[in-house]
Amino acid sequence: LIKFKNMSLEELMSTMREEMHSAENEAMKFNTGNKSAGTRVRKHMQNIKTVAQNVRQEVQAIKNS
């Protein structure tokens, strides 16, 4: 389990890029018939969603401070 809380904005953005790269790699495997790669794609996409929410919160916190 990856912890996304208490990360800087730069770290969050970097994590999103890494997750997206991993999701793209798994999607290519899925498209060539590796069905279990689909589960990994979904996992990476859920992580991206979580990190994106944390980016929104961090930006709001910076804006309000």
C-alpha positions as MATLAB code, in Angstrom:
seq = 'LIKFKNMSLEELMSTMREEMHSAENEAMKFNTGNKSAGTRVRKHMQNIKTVAQNVRQEVQAIKNS';
ca = [
       0.000    0.000    0.000;
       1.391    3.352   -1.040;
       1.014    6.279    1.344;
       0.077    9.464   -0.514;
      -0.577   11.717    2.472;
       2.076   14.166    3.660;
       3.807   14.291    0.291;
       4.851   17.539   -1.348;
       3.125   18.691   -4.504;
       6.212   17.751   -6.525;
       6.271   14.257   -5.005;
       2.574   13.780   -5.718;
       2.999   14.825   -9.356;
       5.988   12.513   -9.722;
       3.977    9.647   -8.236;
       1.160   10.314  -10.715;
       3.628   10.158  -13.620;
       5.093    6.874  -12.338;
       1.639    5.343  -11.848;
       0.572    6.443  -15.339;
       3.709    4.941  -16.876;
       3.060    1.652  -15.046;
      -0.602    1.683  -16.106;
       0.400    2.202  -19.743;
       2.822   -0.736  -19.596;
       0.192   -2.994  -18.047;
      -2.424   -1.835  -20.580;
      -0.128   -2.900  -23.416;
       0.206   -6.336  -21.811;
      -3.571   -6.490  -21.373;
      -4.107   -5.624  -25.052;
      -1.884   -8.529  -26.087;
      -4.015  -11.001  -24.167;
      -2.618  -10.951  -20.633;
      -5.911  -10.751  -18.739;
      -4.304  -10.464  -15.300;
      -2.634   -7.239  -16.436;
      -6.118   -5.711  -16.507;
      -6.303   -5.984  -12.722;
      -2.980   -4.194  -12.430;
      -4.178   -1.445  -14.808;
      -7.212   -0.888  -12.606;
      -5.010   -0.783   -9.486;
      -2.731    1.856  -11.020;
      -5.717    3.904  -12.153;
      -7.177    3.823   -8.631;
      -3.831    5.025   -7.275;
      -3.838    7.867   -9.828;
      -7.324    8.851   -8.696;
      -6.211    8.895   -5.056;
      -3.076   10.902   -5.798;
      -5.080   13.368   -7.925;
      -7.396   13.999   -4.971;
      -4.380   14.609   -2.749;
      -2.963   17.028   -5.347;
      -6.238   18.955   -5.223;
      -6.121   19.083   -1.431;
      -2.486   20.182   -1.377;
      -3.081   22.935   -3.931;
      -6.068   24.163   -1.916;
      -4.047   24.138    1.302;
      -1.213   26.095   -0.325;
      -3.696   28.547   -1.822;
      -5.374   29.138    1.536;
      -2.150   29.605    3.496;
];
